[in-house]
Amino acid sequence: MNNKRKDILTTGQVAQICKVAPRTVTKWFDTGQLKGYRIPGGRDRRIPATELIRFMKVHNMPTEELEHDKVRILIIDSDWQSANSLAETLKKNPSFTVEIANSGFDAGLIAQKTEPHVILINLMASDIDANLICSNVRKNPELGVTKVIALAEGLKANEANGVLNKGYDFCITDTSDIAGIANAINQAISII
């Protein structure tokens, strides 16, 4: 695979990974078993790596070759204890790798290095300008597929909508709802 990010795969790359003919991958795609998209103006198909991993697990295919392409999550929070607690919980999911940044500076360095699929930002974190970070992610072509989830404990529904209007993909208002956070992560990566 020569893609720098390896997030999006061609049918040929998928065929190599699955050890099948490219026409088999095309059939999986065309019958809806394997989700992806077509390149506008062409017949070429593209499959997100996260979708391929899901497909392979459903069909009991070995995913070792893709396991290094786990869902990369970056948690940005100035409260080390709560960030670490969330990270440890998320790491229980074997398809997640998690990094933590406690400042905007650290967040920038880690994001450039790991190119996370999902960034979780605590909007209530002190000394972190979450809106600036979200804006910078949106401007950076290297982070074009990165989804940004705001963690905003206690916000009302209309306030959460205001957060989404600032460029965040999701807004979680109950940060103790780990299942809800994991669900938002899975929703976010399904649209990458």
Secondary structure as UniProt FT lines:
FT   STRAND          8..10
FT   HELIX           11..18
FT   HELIX           22..30
FT   TURN            31..32
FT   STRAND          37..38
FT   TURN            40..41
FT   STRAND          45..48
FT   HELIX           49..58
FT   TURN            59..60
FT   HELIX           64..67
FT   TURN            68..69
FT   STRAND          71..76
FT   HELIX           80..90
FT   TURN            91..92
FT   TURN            94..95
FT   STRAND          96..101
FT   HELIX           104..114
FT   STRAND          118..122
FT   TURN            123..124
FT   TURN            126..127
FT   HELIX           130..139
FT   HELIX           141..143
FT   TURN            144..145
FT   STRAND          147..151
FT   TURN            153..154
FT   HELIX           157..164
FT   TURN            165..167
FT   STRAND          170..172
FT   TURN            175..176
FT   HELIX           178..190
//
